[in-house]
């Protein structure tokens, strides 16, 4: 059996973190999944998560959610 590559692991962890962030936004704000996804995917945190070199995706979703909350909400309430 082949070992997963660094890129495969990073992609898996990033996808997991993103799904958790969307859930957190929905739970905290009561917004729709579409609005929560828009907030997460349009954030500067998303850009940072996609940079595999900084390995931000290994941080806990709760920690990353705190970082997301420090950014402007882009109109999502």
N, C-alpha and C positions, 0 to 999 in steps of 0.2 A: 504494500500500500504506500502510495506517495505521500510525503509530508506536504501540508499546505504551504504555499509561498507566503512571504511577508505581505505581499499585496492582497492575497486572498484573506488573510487574517485581518488586515486593516479594513478591508471592505466589509467583512462580516461584523466586526466590532462597531464600525461607523454606522452601519445600517441599524444595529441594535440600539445604539445611543440615540440616533435620530428618532426611532420609533418611541423610545421612552420620553424624549423631550417633547414630542407632539402630545403624548398622553398627559404629561405634566401641565402643559399649557392648557389643554382642554379642561383638566380637572380644576385648575386654579382660576380660570377665567370663565368657564362655562361656554366657551365659543365652539363653533363647529370644527370638525376635523380639517376642513378646507382652510379655515382661518388660522388654525394652529399650525398647519403645514406651511402656510404662507409666511407666518411669523418666523418659524424656525429656518426654513429654506432660504429666506431673504435676509437673514442675519449675517453679521460679520463672523459670528461663531461658526456658521456653516462653511465659510471659506477656510477658516482655520482648521476645522475638522477634516476637510478634504486634502489638506497638506499632510501627506503621510510622514514626511520627515520630522515634523514636530511631535508626532505620536500623541496628540491630544485625545484621540479616540480611546486611549487606555484609562482615562479618568472616569470616575463614576458619573452616571447620568445626573445624579443629584448635584454634584459639584458643577457640572456643565450647565445645569439649569440655573444655578445661581449666577453664573457668568452671563447667561442669556438674559436674565432679569436685570442685569446692570446696563443693558443696551436699551435704546429707545424702542418702544413697543410697535412702531409702525402703524398706529391706529387700532390695534387689536385690544379690546377691553375684556 
